[in-house]
Amino acid sequence: MEEMDEGRVIRDRGLDGCAHARPGSGRQVLLVDRETLEAMDLTPGMIRENITTDGINVNSLAVGQELRIREARLQVSMVCHPCDQMEKIRPGLRRELYGRRGMLCRVLKGGVIRRGDAIERMRGEEAMSSTQNSGSGGIFSE
């Protein structure tokens, strides 16, 4: 995985240049929170996430939740279940990550995102105002 200072998310596709970007898929962008990575002694990008968040418990996001990063809009589409690829990183990691692998999203609106950008949970057209509903993130592509 290549860490980037900025990336372009493309509507109904995913992160520009990512091998996993697919039109019509619910698996366009993978979010994982830094806190989970640190608890498992993993570095950002290691488990192939597109965006590493800081300050948002990604695993608690509800399917259907919309997020805003700058002008881009994502919608949480499903839980990401750990696959056999995790065993190549560390034996037993697939089991360790169960329920903590992150959330997959669809891209509703594209745009350029940058490392450290605020990630806001949306309610309708407006961002939720509580600081616990926002965070920031790093960007990765493969």
Secondary structure as the mmCIF struct_conf table of DSSP 4:
data_model
#
loop_
_struct_conf.conf_type_id
_struct_conf.id
_struct_conf.beg_label_comp_id
_struct_conf.beg_label_asym_id
_struct_conf.beg_label_seq_id
_struct_conf.end_label_comp_id
_struct_conf.end_label_asym_id
_struct_conf.end_label_seq_id
STRN STRN1 GLU A 2 MET A 4
BEND BEND1 ASP A 5 ASP A 5
STRN STRN2 GLU A 6 ILE A 10
TURN_TY1_P TURN_TY1_P1 ARG A 11 ARG A 13
STRN STRN3 GLY A 14 LEU A 15
TURN_TY1_P TURN_TY1_P2 ASP A 16 GLY A 17
TURN_TY1_P TURN_TY1_P3 ALA A 19 HIS A 20
TURN_TY1_P TURN_TY1_P4 PRO A 23 GLY A 24
BEND BEND2 GLY A 26 GLY A 26
BEND BEND3 GLN A 28 GLN A 28
STRN STRN4 VAL A 29 ASP A 33
HELX_RH_AL_P HELX_RH_AL_P1 ARG A 34 ALA A 39
TURN_TY1_P TURN_TY1_P5 MET A 40 ASP A 41
TURN_TY1_P TURN_TY1_P6 PRO A 44 ILE A 47
BEND BEND4 ASN A 50 ASN A 50
STRN STRN5 ILE A 51 ASP A 54
BEND BEND5 GLY A 55 ILE A 56
HELX_RH_3T_P HELX_RH_3T_P1 VAL A 58 SER A 60
HELX_LH_PP_P HELX_LH_PP_P1 LEU A 61 ALA A 62
TURN_TY1_P TURN_TY1_P7 VAL A 63 GLY A 64
STRN STRN6 GLU A 66 ILE A 69
TURN_TY1_P TURN_TY1_P8 ARG A 70 GLU A 71
STRN STRN7 ALA A 72 VAL A 79
TURN_TY1_P TURN_TY1_P9 ASP A 84 ASP A 84
HELX_RH_AL_P HELX_RH_AL_P2 GLN A 85 ILE A 89
BEND BEND6 ARG A 90 ARG A 90
TURN_TY1_P TURN_TY1_P10 PRO A 91 GLY A 92
HELX_RH_AL_P HELX_RH_AL_P3 LEU A 93 LEU A 97
TURN_TY1_P TURN_TY1_P11 TYR A 98 ARG A 100
BEND BEND7 ARG A 101 ARG A 101
STRN STRN8 MET A 103 LYS A 109
STRN STRN9 GLY A 111 ARG A 114
TURN_TY1_P TURN_TY1_P12 ARG A 115 GLY A 116
STRN STRN10 ALA A 118 ARG A 123
TURN_TY1_P TURN_TY1_P13 GLY A 124 GLU A 125
STRN STRN11 GLU A 126 ALA A 127
HELX_RH_3T_P HELX_RH_3T_P2 THR A 131 ASN A 133
STRN STRN12 SER A 134 SER A 141
#
